[in-house]
Amino acid sequence: MDNIPSKQDILDWIAEHPDASAKRDIAKAFGIKGGARIELKKILKDLESEGLLERRRRHYQDAEKLPPVTVLELIGPDRNGDLFARPMEWQGSGPEPRVLFAPRKSDPAVGPGERFLARLIPVRGQDHHYEARLIRRIGHAAHKIVGIFRRPTGDKEAEGRILPIDKGVDREWRVRADAIHGAQDGELVEAEQVGPKARMGLPQARITERLGDPSAPRAVSLIAIHQHGIPDDLPDAVIAEADAAKPATMAGRDDLRQIPLITIDPSDARDHDDAVAAVAEPDGGATIWVAIADVAYYVRPGSQLDHEARLRGNSTYFPDRVVPMLPDVLSGDLCSLHENVDRPVISVRMRLDAQGNKVSHTFQRGMMRSLASLSYEQAQAAADGQPDAATEPLMADVIRPLWAAYDLLKSARARRQPLDLDLPERKIELTADGRVKSVNFRERFDAHRLIEEFMVLANVAAAEELERLRRPLLYRVHEEPTPEKLAALREVAEASGFTLAKGQVLQTSHLNRLLAQSEGTEFDELINMTALRAMTQAYYYPENFGHFGLALKSYAHFTSPIRRYSDLIVHRALITGHGWAAKGKANDGLSQHDIETLAETAKQISETERRSMAAERDTTDRYLAAYLSERVGTEMTGRISGIQRFGAFVRLDETGADGLLPIREIGREFFHYDRDAQTLMGAETGIELGIGQRVTVRLVEAVPMTGGLMLELVELDGKPLPRGGGAGRGRGAGQPPRKRPAQSRLREAKRTQKRKRKRD
């Protein structure tokens, strides 16, 4: 066996011939035949166990190199516009290699987050290790799973299971021993689906990240971040770019530092991106200013900061943390309008007439200095005649003029009639170690409404200005309800004794009249909830379809560029339209690439907004379940907020939490589900459950890991439940026949399918 190669000979040969690395190829190359193959197999196993080779099916490769054909995920362009991708499987000991994606003109487009099969070409002397050529697109990232990992104790060779933490999902995932990647029993993990969906048996997954102790209080938001795929780690290049930013100078700016601008924000605000001021005019009108942080100065088109901001789309807010769109050095410092510090802004000066109508506006790129950073509570107390040390000096020149201007805007709003839904906002307060201390509803002040009205008017001015300049922009679009949703709302209204006009073009004033009819009645919350559900979801788009909810023809987001990418695009459009852009490479206006990809950007940031909303909602549900877990067995009051075939959802009065009232907990009889009327009716007792009904329920179960609440019905509309028939009892005279339970139908369908397969 003198012709048996050494381990180094084999490694060298595989490096030179990556396309022919099967055992038979190696044997053929070294002339190994017969019994010598056993010795070759032993050497290859030794190399594999030493981590020097990795076996992929019947091929071997150098563990410190990527295979010549591999699956990649596109990361996106860098500041130079070059596209990079990351390998989906990297087993080497060092950091994963950089892969430059070099698409040909004939290749189909591959977007960030998409996966594709590529042929890799090693390169030397570059800032990357491989160039990738597209073989075929695979699509978006594999299905993600966040759950608890379980594995038989003491058996390192055994495969494991992942128990998902999603509400209503009880299917486990199987994890092979070689796909566990060091996860420990009981750990919270993130995994992704491996291979196609399984028709039979458990689906298979591989663990991609270990998230730690699932019972830790601050794991709640971490679960949502990973579950919804929100990027929470800023790349080094993005941080480096932010750290290198320098404060803006007065070059090319108007001096706005003499205008009495202040910020009014929540007491726990982490950034301040808008400031306001007002002065009364002799004709009974007012001039108001809205100054917005000039984020575009720091986040230039094509930069690493720009790429990451677009990818995130917006900041995501949780009770215990914020996943920001921009690094803190910008969002919390250089871009934040702190008190008594010079900060660059784009401002709009708006003139109101005595009726509160905007008659003119002027945009400026300037430098401001905030006189004060007030909380809503502080500003409201001052307006109510109870100023503190910070607001006392501001009363004459700042506070009173602001509230006088707000009175004008209120009268204009009353004529415009935007949709006036009464939707209280929850506030979850945490202890120092991240546990829920209290759950309350945020108090709404005129100070909140003042800022909202000022911001709405500034957003309108931005849209109108860009239309005047004929510059492309992203509109904030909110379309009117569909005929189907409107018909459902009308049914609920009529069943509650109210009217909603029909046979005419729907306006928000019609809905407001309905809301006013129900105000103070037992149907108040029902009508508000049903009206909200009738609304379409707002989104971003480069074409204008108006904003139904605000009753506005043109509307764009301009006032929050620290936390919304849409506003940054609007700022860039204003910069270009007014000729304010910095010259040369550092141009901070709207780039040609921005314009060409406006529709894609609109779709991207509309999706990231929905993603953040879902993550924030899930986190709130989990915190509420944790808060209520110590009150299992307690009776609580609430109102039915939703009806499904399997039961009803109840919104609890005290916390606003939503819990499930399964049909088995309502009564021991068959319930008929009416999808159109949104009711459940007992076949024997005739009791009917519908949206808006008052109930008393008992908390049966609260699961912090999923956010699920299980309830038992005690009283309906203040009355105890009538006793329904037990299982197996016959139906009463004149009552509709019982339907076969879903499980029985499912079993029968499976038996029919099995018999059919046998005949085939």
N, C-alpha and C positions, 0 to 999 in steps of 0.2 A: 504493500500500500504506500509505496514511495511517492505516488502521484497525488496523494491527498494534500490539498493546499492548506496553508496556514490561515488562521483567522484574519490576519491583516490582508492576505491575498484575496480572500473572499470579499472583505469590505471594500477594497480597492476596485475589484471587478464590478461589484454592484453599483458603486459610485459612477463608473464609466458606462455602465449598461443598465440604466434604470428601467428601460422598457422590457428587459428580458431578465427578470429577477426571480422567476419560479425555480424550485429546486431542480427540476429537470434541465432548465437552461444553465444553471450553475454546474451541474454534473457534466453536461455536454461540453461546456467551455473548458473544463479541466480534465476531460477524458475519463471520468469516473464511471465505472461499470460494475455490474454484479454486486458482490458483497461489500464493495467499497462504498456503496450508496448508504449503507447503515452508518458508517463512520462519518460521512458527510452530514447525514441527518443529525447525528449527535453534536457535531460542531455548530450547525445552525441553531439547534436548541440552546446550546451554551451561549451563543451570541445573543439570542433572544432573551434569555434569563438575565444576562448581564446588562440588558438595556441598550445594546449596541445595534440591534436589529429589531424591526417590528414586523410581525407577520400580518399580512393582509390577504385573507383567503389563502391562496396557494403561493403567494408571492412574498418575498422578503425585501425590506428596504432599510436603508440607514435611518435609525431613529432620530438622528439630528438633522435629517433632511426631509423635505416634503416629497411625496410621490410625484411622478411626472404628470399624472392626471389626477386631479383632486377637486373636491367641492369647496367653493369659496363663497363668502358673503360680502357683497359690495358695501364698503364703508361710506364712500362718497368722495367728492373732490376736496383737495387741500387748497391752500390760498393761491396756488398757481394754476388751479383747475385740473390737476392730475388726479386720476381716479385710483384709489387703493382698495384692496380687499383683504379680508382676513381668512385664513384656513379654518375650516370647521373642526378639524381634528389635528392637534399638534401634540406629539408625545415627547418632544425633545426636552432636554434639561434646561436650556436657556430660554430667553424670550422668543415668542413666535416671530418668524421671519416676516419682513415687509414684502408685500406682493403688489406690484404695479399692474393695473388692468389696462391693457392696450387694445381697445376695440377696433375692429376694422369698419370701414364705412358701410359695408353690407350687413353688419351685425345688428340684430334687434336691440332696442334700448334696454338697458338694465338699470334699475333705480336703486337708491340706497335701501339696504335691508333685504334686497333680493339675493337669492342664491343661484349659483350657476356652476356647471361643470366646466373646468378649464384645463388646458394643457400648459404646464409650467416650463419656462426656459430659465435656467440659472444664469445670473449675471454677476459680474465682478466690477469693482470700482465705482459703484453707484450708491445712492442712499437707500436702495432697496435690494432685496436678495433674489427676487424672481420677477419675470414678466409673465403675465397670464393672457392666453388667447382663448376666446369663448368657443366652447364646443356646443353647449346648449343651455338654455335657461331652465332653472328648476322651479322658480317662483319665490314667494316670500318665505320668511323663516318658518321653520317647523313649529307645530303646535307646542306651546309652552305649558308646563305644569308647575305649580308651586304646591308643595305638600309636605307631610311628615314622612320621613324615611324610616322603614322598619326592616330589620334583618335578624335572622335567628342568632341568638347569643352564642358567641364563641366560635362560630363557623365562618371563617374568613373566605371560604370557597363558595359559600351559598349565595344564591341570588337574593335580591331584596324586593321590597314592595314600596310604592309611594302611595300614601293616602291623601288625595287632593283635599284642599281646604275650601273649595268653592261651595257655596250654598246649593243644596239639591244635587250634588254630584257625589255618588258613592262608589263609582267604579275605580278600582285600584289599577296601578300601572306596575308592570314587571320590569325589574332592573337586573340585567345580567351582572355577574360578579366582576367582569372586566369593564363595566360601565358605571361602577359605583363611585370611583375616584375619591376614595378616602372618607366618604360620608359615614357618620356614626348613627347607631340606632337612636331614634327619637329626635334627630336633628331636622330643622326646617331646611328644605333644599329647593333649588330650582332645577328643572329638568326639561328635556325636549323629546318629542316623539321620535322614535327610530323606526324607519321602514314604513310600509303602508299600513293603513288602519286594519286591525285584525277583525276578521269576520267572526271568528270563534276564539274563545279564550281571552286572556288579558292582553291589552295593548302593551307594547314595549317602549321603554324610555331610557335615556342616558342622563345621568346627573351632570349638570353644567356648572353649578355653583352651590356651595354650602353657605347657608344664611344664619346658622347658629341656633340658639335656644328659642323655640317658638313661644315659650311662655313669658319671655322678657317683655315688659310693658311697651318698650319702644320698637318691638318687632311688628306691631300692628301696621304702622305706615310702611315699614320695610316690605311686608307681605304685599301690600297694594302696589308698591313701586315695581316689584319684580313680576307680579301677576299681570300687570298691564303693560309691561315693557317700557317703563319710563326711564330714560337714561339719567342716572343720578351721579355718575362719576365724570368729572370734567377731564378731558385729555390734557396731558402735560403741555402740548403745544398751545392749547386755548388759554391755560393758566399763565403760561409764559407771555403770551401776547397781551393779556390783561395787565399783568404785573409791569409790563414795559410802558403802559400808557402814561402819558403826562397830562397834567391839568391843562384845560383849554386856555387860550389867551384871548385878548380883545380883538385880535386881527379879524377884520371882516364882520364885526358884530356891533350892534347898537347897544348903547349903555342904558340898561333898564333898572339900574340899581336904586334909583330914586322913587320907583313905583312901590307903594306899600304892599308888597306881595307877602302872603303867609301860606303855610301848608296846614291843612286840616285832615287828619287821618285817624284810624283806630289807635288806641293807646299802645297796642303791641305791634304797630307797623314796623316792618324791617327796612322799608325804603320809602322815599317820598319823591314821586315823579310828577306831581302837579301842584301848582301854587295859584292863588286867586287874589284879586283885588278889585275894588269898585270905587267910583266917585259919582255923586249925584250931579245931574245936569240941570240948568235953569228951567228947561222946558218940561220938567217933571220926569224926564227919562234918566238914563244912567249910562256910563261907560264902564265896561268890565274888562278885565284882563284875565286870561288863562295862560300861564307859562308852563311849558312841559320840558322835562329834561331832554337835552340834545344828545340822545344816545347815538345817533348816526355819526357824530363826530368821532366816537371811539370805535364803533363797530362798522368797519368799512366793507363794501361789497367784495366778495371773494376771499375774505380773510378767514382764519381759523375760527375766530369769534363769530363771524357771520354764519359760517357753515353749521356750527354747533347750535346757534340760536335758532336757525331755521329748522334744524332737526328736532329740537325740543318744542318749538312752536309757541310755547308759553311757560310761565312758571306754574308749578303745582303746589297747592297749599294744604298742609295737614296740621292737625292740632299740635303736633310736637316738632314739626320741621317744615322747611320749604325746600323744594327742588327747584332752584332758580333757573331762569333762562340764561342769565349772564353770571359770570363769576362775581363774588361778593365785593371785590375791589372796585368793580364798576357799579353794581346794583346798590351796594350799601355805602359807597363812598363817592367816587368821582362823578357819578350820574345822579346821586341822591341830593335833593334840594335841602340841605341841612341849614339850620338857623345861623345867620350871620356869616355865611361863607359864600364867596363868589362861585356861581355855577352857570355853565352854558345852557341856554334854553332856546326853543323855538316857541314864540308866544303869538297869541292872537288878541288883538284889541277889538272889541265889539261894541257898537253903539246901539242902545235900546231907546225906543220912543216911549211916550208916557203910558202906552198900553202894553209894554213889554215885548214888542216885536223887534227883531233884529233888523236894523235898517242899513248897516254897513259893517264891514270888518276889514282889518289890516293885519297881515302876518309880518313878523320880524324875526331875524336870527340875532339873539342878543346875549347879554350877561346880566343875571339878576342876583340879588342878595335877599334871602328870606328874613323878614323881621321876626318871625316866630314860627315854631313848630307846635301846633296845638292839637290836642285830641278832640274828638267830637264832643265829649262830655264837657271839656273846658270851654269850647266855643259856644256850646248851647247855654251853659250856665251864664256866660258873659252876656249873651243876647237876651237872656231872661232877667238881667239886672243883678247878677251875682258874680261879678268878675273877681278873679284872683290876682295875685301879684303879677303874673305874666300877662294877663289880658287887660288889666286896668288901664295901662298906658295906650292901648290900642282901640279903646272904645270909640272915640270921636272920629278918627281917620280911617279905621279899618273895619271894626265889627259892625257898627251901625250902617255905614254905606253898603256893606255886603248884604245885610238883611233887607235893606231898602231895595236893592237890586233884585234880591230873591223874591220879594213881594211882587215886583213887576213880572218876573218870569212865571210866577204862580198863576197870574191872571192870563198870560199867554198860553200856559199849559192847559188851563181850564177850557179855553176855546179850542185848542187842538185836540183834546180828549184822547191822549194815549191810554192804552189798556191799563186799568187801575186794579190789579190783582192784589189781594191782601195775603202775602206769603211770608209768615214769620221765619226768621233765620235762627238756627240753633247755634249755641256757643258751648263748646266742650272745654272745661277748665281742667288742667292736669296738675298733679302734684309734682314735686321736684324730681321724683324717680319715675315719672311717666305714667302714673295710674290716674284713673278718672276721679277727680275731686267733686265735680258738680256738672250738671247739664241744665242749661237755662236757654231762654229765648232772648236774642239780642234786642235791646230797646232801640226803637227808631226815633231819632230826633229830627227836628227841622234842619239841623246842621248837616245830617246825611243827605237830606233832600236838596239842600242848597248846593252842595258839591255835585250831586247828580245832575241838577239842572244846568249848572255852569258847564259841566263836561259834555252833556248832550249838545248844548249850543255850540261849543268849540268843535265837536265832531261834525256837526252840520256845516259849520263854516269851512272846515278842512275839505269836505267833499265838494262843496260849492266852489271853493277856490281852485281846486284841481280841475273841475269841469270847465271853469272859466279859462284856465291856462291850457286846457286840452292836453292834460298829462294823464297817462295811465295810472290807475290806483286800484286798491282793493276796497270794495264796498262791503259794509256789513249788511247782509240781506236777511230779511225776515218776511216770508210770504204769508198770505192769508190762509186760514184753515181750509182743508179740503172739504168738498160738499159732504162726504161721508162723516167726517168728524163733526161738522157743523150740525148735521142731522141728529147725531147722537146727543150733542149738547142740547139741542132744541127739545128732544124727547125727555131728557132729565128735567129740563126747566119746566115743561108743561106738566110732567108728573108731580112736580113740587108746587104747582099752582102759579107759576110765573109765565111770562111770555117773552119770546125772542122773535123779533121781526123777521119775516120771510118775504121772498119775492122782490128783493131789492139788493143792490150791491152792499155787501157787508162792510160796516165801518166799526172802528173800535168804540164809537159812541153807543152803538147798539148793544155791544157786550157790557159796557159800563152801566147802561140802564138796567140790564139784567142783574148785574152785581149789586146795584143800589137797591133793587127790589128785594133781594135776599138778605141784605145787611141787617143784622140784629135778629134774624129769624133762626129757627132750628136748622134751616137748609143753607145757612151762610157758608159754612165750610164746604159742603157738598158742591154748591154752585162754583165756588172758587176753584176747587180741585178739578171739577169737570171742565171748566173753561181753560184751565192750564193744560189739561191733557188734549184739548182740541187744537192747541197751538202747534204749528210746525216748528222745527228746530232752526234757529238762526245759523247762518254760515257766511263764509267769505267768498267773494266772487269778483272777477274783474269787470262784470257788467252790472248795471244798476236795475234791480227789480223792486226797490223801495224797502222801507221797514214798516211792516204792518203794525206791530205792537206799539211802536213809538209814534205812529201816524205821521211819518216823515217821508218825503219823496227821495231825498238823498242823504245818506248817512255813511260815515266811514270812521273807523277807530283811529284816533289821533293822540289820545290823552294818556296812554300807558305803555310807552315803548320799552320801559325797563322789564316789563313782564309779558308783553305780547309782540310777536314778530310782525303782525299785521300793521301795528302802529309805526314800527320802524320803516316799513315800506312806504307808508303815507308820508312820513318825515322826509325820506329820500326824494319822493316825488315833489314835495314842496321845495326842497333844496335845489333840485334841478330846474323846476319851473321858474324859480325866482333868480336863478344864476348865482346862488350862494356857494356852489360846490367848490371844494378845494381843488386846485389845479394839479395836473400830472397824475402820477401813480396813486396818489393818496385821495383821489376823487371820492367824496362821500355822498354824492347824489345817487339817483337811480341809475344803475348800470344797464347796459344793453342786455346782459344776461338776466337781470331782474325782470326786465320787460318781457323777454322771450319766454320766461318760465312763470309768468304771473298766474296763469291758470293752474299750473302744477303746485305752485306755492299756496294758492287758495285752498286747494284740495288737501294738501299736507297739513296746513295749520288748522283747518276745520276738523280734521281727524284727530290731531293732537289735543285740541280743545275738548273733544268728546272723550278722549282717553283720560284726560286729567279729571274731568267731571265724574267719570265712572270710578276712578281710583279714590277720589275724595269722598264720594258717596259710600263706597265699600269700607273705607277706613272709619267713617262716622258710624256705620252699622256695627263694626266690630267693637269700637269703643263703647257704644251704647249697650251692646250685649254683655261686655265685661262689667259695666256699671250695674246692670240689672241682674247679673248672675247671682248676687247675694240676696236677691229678693224673690227667688223662686218660691212659688206657693202663695204669693201676695195677690190680692185682687186689685185690679186697676180699671179705670174708665178710659174709653176711647171711642173712636168712630170708624165705621167700616170705610176703607179707602179703596178697595178693589175686590172684584169678584172673579173667581176662576172655577172651572169644573171641579177642581180638587179641594176647594175651600174658599175662605175669604181672608183678605188682608185687613188688619186693624191698625190704625195709627193711634198710639197711646197719648193721652192728653198731657201728661206730666213731662215727658221727654221728647215727644214727637217721633219716637221709634216706631218702626213698622214691624208687626209680628204676624205670623201665619196662624190662622184658625182652621185647622184641617177639618174636612167634612166629618171625620169620625168623632171629633170633639164637639160637633154641633148637636147631633142627635142620632139615635139608632134607627134610622129610617133612610129610604132612598130620597135623594134631593135632585130635583130637575133644574138643570142649568139653562138659563135663557141668556144667550150671548148678547142679543140686541138690547134687552132691557137691563142687562147686568144684574140679574137676580138669581138666587137659589131658593127653590120652594120645596118644602117637605111634602112627600107624597101622602103621608098619613095624617100629619097634624096640620098641614096647610100653612105652617109658619114660613115667612118670606124674609130673606136677607137681601138688602140692597145697599148701594153706595150711599154713605152719609148717615146711616142709622147709628144711634147711640147704643153702645154696648158696655157691659161690665164683663171683664174677662179675668181669668186666673192665669198667671205666668207658670207654665209647666216646665219650660226648658229655655235656657239662655246659653248659647255656645259662642264664646268670644272668638274662637279660632275661625269660624265661618261668618259670624255676625248674625246667626239665625236665632229667632225667637219663636217659640211654640206656645200657643195659647189655648185655653179652654173656655168655652162660652158659659157665662153664669146668668146674665140677664140681657134681654133684648128690648130696647126702648123702655127701660126701667121695670120690666116685668120678667119674672122667672120663666124659664122655658117650659112649654107643655111637654108632657111625657110622650115621646114617640115610641112606635113599636120596636121590639127587639128584632135581631137578625132572624130571618127565617119565617116571620109572620106573614100571613097572606095580606093582599092589598085590600083596602076598604072599597065598599061599593061605589061605583062611579068614578073611581080614581084611575088615572092612566096606568098602563102596565109598567112594571119595573123593567128597566133595561139591564142587560147582562153586565156585570161589573167588568171593568177594563181588563183585569188580570185574566178572567175567564176567556174573554175574547182573544187575548193574546195567546193563551195556551192552546185554544182551538185552532188559531191561525198557524201556530208552529206544528201542530199535529197534521193539519192539512198539507203543509209544505213538505213535511217528512214523508207522508204517503205518496205525494206527487213525485218526490225524488226517487223513491223505491220503484215506482212504476216506470220512470224514465230509465 
